[in-house]
């Protein structure tokens, strides 16, 4: 199950933050196209079928250059987390503390992605908690983009 940020709610990304965009080489463009379609896409080697994240030109496992992109279940579990109390950007000065999670994706070879954890920033975070992707659309941006945030679905 995937979800989107509820209409009318304040986006997690505050105004003034740099907007994410694919790099000039286009390597991660399939990821961003997937987020716009509310799909979680990661690289997978066509030679050895190993999943990998972040995007690279070469497979981490077999060194093949034959990499593709695949849509994976937007569900995982909390592998690690952090609660920053100091803003890393001026636009976050009124948003601290916030939660950052390292999410392990069991449907994608247990690769891990970093993201924000939605909800109360003072909530107890339990390693192993099940999480789901939440797609936060920014249609007002030029070009529009969608962020992947995470929400706890049950305790691990």
N, C-alpha and C positions, 0 to 999 in steps of 0.2 A: 504494500500500500504506500502510495506517495501522497503528500499533501502540499498545499500551497499556503502561503501566508494569507490569513483572512483579509478580505477586502475591508478597507477602512482602518486597518491597524497600522501603527507606525512601523516603518521598515527597520530592520536591525541595523542596516548600514546608514549612519546619520549623514545629513547633508555636509558637504565639505570634504568628505573622504575621497581619495582618488578612486575613479571608477575602473574596475578591472576590464581588460581587453586582451584579445589574442595578441601575441607578439608578432613582430614583422615577418618572421619566418613561417608563420601559419601552423607551427607544430601542434599547438593545443586548440586550434580552431574547432575540431570535432567535439571536444569537451564542451566548449561554449555553445555550439549549435545544439548539443544534447540538452544542456540546462534550459535553453529557450523552449525546447520541446518537453520539458519536465522529465528528462531521462538522465540517468547517471551513466556516463560513458567513461571507460578507461581503456588504456592500450592493452592489446594482447598480441603476443608473438604468433605469427602464422606458421613459423617453423616448429617451435617447441610448445606452443600453447600456454606459455607463462604469462600471467597478468602482471602489469607493472603500473606504478604511479610514483612520481610525476612523469609526464611525457618526456620521452627521449627519442633520439634517432636510431638507437641501437638497443637490442634486447639485453636486459641485465643478466639473463641466464645463459644464453647460447651465443650472444654477440651477433645475431642475425640482424640485417637491416630490413627484414620483411615483417614490419609491424602493421597491425590494423587496430581498429577501434571497435569495441563491443559495448552494448548496453547491459548493465548489471543491475541486480536487485538493489534498490536504494535503501538498504537496511544494513545495519552493522551492530557493533557493540563497542562500548567505550573501552579503549585500551589504556589510555592515559588522559590526564586533563590538567588544566592550570586555571587559576582565577587571578588575572592581572588586576592590580589595584591602582596602577599608574598608567595614564594614557600613553600609547605609543604614537599617537597622532593628535594634534590639537582638536580635531573634530570629535574626539572621544572623551574630552575632559568632563563632560556631564554624563558619560555612559559607564563609568567605572563603579564598582567592579563589573567584569563580564567574564564569561566562561569560554574557554577554548578546549576543544576535545580532539584527541587523536582517535579516529574511528577505524576499527578493523572491519574489513568487508569479507565475511565468510563465503559469500557467493562469488568472490573474485580472488581466490587464492590467498586470502587473508592479507591482501595489501592494505595499506593504511593511508587515510586522508586526514588532514587537519581542517577543522571548521569551528564555527561558533555553536555553542549549545544554547538553544532558546529556553525561555522560562526565567524563573526567579534567579538572579545572579548569585544569590546566597544559598541556593538549594544544595542539599547534600548530593555529591556526585559519587556514584558507586562504580568502581571498575567492573566491567562485564555487563553493565546495563545495556539493554537493547535500545537502539535508537533508529529513527527513520529520517530520511532526507525530507527537508521542507524547502520548496523552491520559492524564492523571493524575487518576483519580477520587478524590474525597474524599467517600465515601458516609457517613462518620461526622458530617459537618457538618450543621447545621440552618439553612437548607436545604442539601442535598447540592449539590456543584458539581464541575466537571471543568476542569482547567487544560490549556492547550496548551503543551507543551514541544517542543523540537526536538532531533533526533539526526542526526549526519552519516551519510550513506549511501555517499558516495564523494567523492573529491577532485575539485574543479572544474578 
